[in-house]
Amino acid sequence: MLKLIIGNKAYSSWSLRGWLAVKQSGLPFEEITVPMFDEDWNKRIEGDEFAPSGGKVPVLWDDKTVIWDSLAIVEWLADKTGRARYWPEEDAARGMARSMAAEMHSSYPNLRRHCSMNVRKQFPQAELKEEVRVEVIRILELWAEARARHGSGGPYLFGNFGAVDIMFAPVVTRFATYSIPVPRFAAAYMDTILNHPWMREWIEAAQEEPWVIEQYEQAAQ
């Protein structure tokens, strides 16, 4: 059985991506949640299960094979269970999907820095810093283009739920947490993501977590 190590469901965006990727695989897995930055964190990340990732979550163990980094987990499971579970079959759509997933993986540092993920909170709308606003506009433009070009087959970015939706799911939660205004098409997409059964499961579990990290409990900085 697969074993997935994740951080706090309330705060860990990369853990959410890894967890959704494993859920999408349809394979059974053991889930281990470790509270981030508690008094045992430094000792824990030096252990054998964490060492390959440098102490970062998520970490996926498939028997004796270890895969860390959410996008790598997506690709490992796509190879294992069928790429159509994660990526569009048509070449142009798949090329755009890969590019969007990679951009999400490597970009938007200001959104990450100033609007930390916290699925237990919803703050009143506030003026965004310019560098954050620019990144939000870029994300909305990508969503619009994906939906217009390749989204006719369903309510997700490329029709069916897949890797790109997995990669952008924590962005959806950030937009909701910080009450970031979005156009109607984006609001509909966000509702679709937030009402996905796996997202509801994750968010409901986050409500039950006892851990609080104060730096993630603040309105947009």
C-alpha positions in Angstrom: 0.0 0.0 0.0 1.1 3.6 -0.7 2.0 5.7 2.3 1.6 9.5 2.1 3.1 11.8 4.7 1.5 15.2 4.8 1.5 18.4 7.0 -1.4 20.2 8.6 -4.5 20.2 6.4 -5.4 23.7 7.5 -2.2 25.2 6.1 -0.2 22.9 3.9 -0.9 23.7 0.2 1.7 21.3 -1.2 0.3 18.5 1.0 -3.2 19.1 -0.4 -1.8 18.7 -3.9 0.0 15.5 -3.1 -3.1 14.1 -1.3 -5.4 15.0 -4.2 -3.0 13.3 -6.6 -3.1 10.1 -4.6 -6.9 10.2 -4.3 -7.1 10.7 -8.1 -5.0 7.5 -8.6 -7.7 5.4 -7.1 -5.1 3.4 -5.2 -5.5 2.6 -1.5 -3.0 4.5 0.7 -2.1 5.1 4.3 -2.2 8.8 5.3 0.1 10.1 8.0 -0.4 13.8 9.1 2.4 15.4 11.0 2.0 18.8 12.7 4.3 21.3 11.1 6.8 23.2 13.2 5.9 21.7 16.5 8.5 20.9 19.1 9.3 17.6 17.5 9.5 18.9 14.0 13.3 19.2 13.7 13.8 15.7 15.1 11.1 14.2 12.9 12.4 15.6 9.6 15.8 14.0 10.2 14.2 10.6 10.3 14.4 8.0 7.6 10.9 8.7 6.2 11.5 12.4 5.8 15.2 12.5 4.9 15.0 12.1 1.1 12.7 15.2 0.9 14.9 17.5 3.0 12.2 17.6 5.6 9.4 18.9 3.3 5.9 17.5 2.8 4.3 15.7 1.1 6.3 12.5 0.9 5.0 9.5 -0.9 6.4 6.0 -0.3 5.5 3.3 -2.8 7.0 0.2 -1.2 10.7 1.1 -1.1 10.5 3.9 -3.6 10.2 7.5 -2.2 8.7 10.4 -4.2 8.6 13.9 -2.9 7.3 17.1 -4.4 3.7 17.3 -5.5 4.2 17.5 -9.2 6.6 14.5 -9.1 3.9 12.6 -7.2 1.4 13.4 -9.9 3.8 12.1 -12.6 4.7 9.0 -10.7 1.0 8.1 -10.2 0.2 9.0 -13.8 2.8 6.5 -14.9 1.5 3.9 -12.5 -2.3 4.2 -13.1 -2.7 5.8 -16.6 -1.9 9.3 -17.8 -5.5 9.9 -18.8 -6.4 10.1 -15.1 -4.3 13.3 -14.9 -3.7 14.9 -18.3 -5.9 15.7 -21.3 -5.5 13.2 -24.2 -5.5 15.9 -27.0 -2.0 17.2 -27.7 -2.8 20.9 -27.6 -4.7 20.6 -24.4 -2.1 18.4 -22.8 0.7 20.9 -23.7 -1.2 23.8 -22.2 -2.1 21.7 -19.1 1.5 20.8 -18.5 2.6 24.4 -18.9 0.0 25.6 -16.5 0.9 23.0 -13.9 4.6 23.8 -14.2 3.9 27.5 -13.9 1.9 26.9 -10.8 4.7 24.8 -9.4 7.4 27.5 -9.9 5.6 30.8 -9.8 3.4 33.2 -7.8 5.8 33.8 -4.9 3.9 37.0 -3.8 0.6 35.3 -3.6 2.2 32.5 -1.5 4.0 35.0 0.7 1.2 37.4 1.4 -1.8 35.1 1.3 -0.9 31.9 3.1 -3.2 29.0 2.8 -5.7 28.6 5.7 -8.8 26.7 4.8 -10.3 27.4 8.3 -10.5 31.2 7.8 -12.3 33.7 5.6 -11.1 37.3 5.9 -12.9 40.3 4.7 -11.9 41.6 1.2 -8.9 43.9 1.5 -6.8 45.7 -1.1 -4.1 43.5 -2.4 -0.5 44.5 -2.8 0.3 45.3 -6.4 2.6 42.4 -6.8 -0.1 40.0 -5.6 -2.7 41.6 -7.8 -0.6 41.0 -10.9 -0.2 37.3 -10.0 -3.9 37.0 -9.4 -4.7 38.5 -12.8 -2.2 36.1 -14.5 -3.9 33.1 -12.8 -7.4 34.3 -13.8 -6.2 34.8 -17.4 -4.8 31.2 -17.5 -8.1 29.8 -16.1 -10.1 31.7 -18.7 -7.9 30.5 -21.5 -8.0 26.9 -20.4 -11.8 27.0 -20.0 -12.4 28.7 -23.3 -10.1 26.5 -25.3 -10.4 23.1 -23.7 -13.0 23.2 -20.9 -16.2 22.3 -22.9 -16.2 18.7 -21.7 -16.9 19.5 -18.0 -16.7 22.1 -15.2 -13.0 21.9 -14.6 -10.1 23.7 -16.3 -9.8 21.1 -19.0 -13.2 19.6 -18.7 -12.4 16.7 -16.5 -10.8 16.9 -13.1 -7.0 16.4 -13.5 -3.5 17.4 -12.6 -4.0 21.1 -13.4 -7.0 21.3 -11.0 -4.9 19.5 -8.4 -2.1 22.1 -8.8 -4.5 25.1 -8.6 -6.7 23.8 -5.8 -4.8 25.5 -3.0 -5.0 28.8 -5.0 -8.8 28.4 -5.1 -8.7 28.1 -1.3 -6.5 31.2 -1.0 -8.9 33.2 -3.2 -11.8 32.1 -0.9 -9.9 32.7 2.3 -8.9 36.3 1.4 -12.2 37.1 -0.4 -10.4 38.0 -3.5 -12.9 39.2 -6.1 -13.0 37.1 -9.3 -15.2 37.2 -12.4 -18.2 35.0 -12.7 -16.6 32.2 -14.7 -13.8 31.9 -12.0 -16.3 32.0 -9.2 -18.2 29.1 -10.8 -14.9 27.1 -11.2 -14.0 27.9 -7.6 -17.4 26.6 -6.4 -16.8 23.4 -8.4 -13.4 22.8 -6.8 -14.5 23.6 -3.3 -17.6 21.3 -3.6 -15.6 18.4 -4.9 -16.0 15.6 -2.4 -12.3 15.3 -1.8 -12.0 19.0 -1.1 -14.9 18.9 1.3 -13.3 15.9 3.0 -10.0 17.8 3.3 -11.5 21.0 4.6 -13.7 19.2 7.1 -10.7 17.3 8.4 -8.8 20.6 8.8 -11.5 21.9 11.1 -10.8 19.1 13.5 -7.1 19.7 13.7 -5.9 20.9 17.1 -2.8 22.7 15.9 -2.6 26.4 15.3 0.3 28.3 13.6 -0.1 31.9 14.4 1.8 33.2 11.3 -0.9 31.6 9.1 -3.8 33.1 11.1 -3.4 36.6 9.9 -5.2 38.6 7.2 -3.2 39.2 3.9 0.0 41.0 4.7 
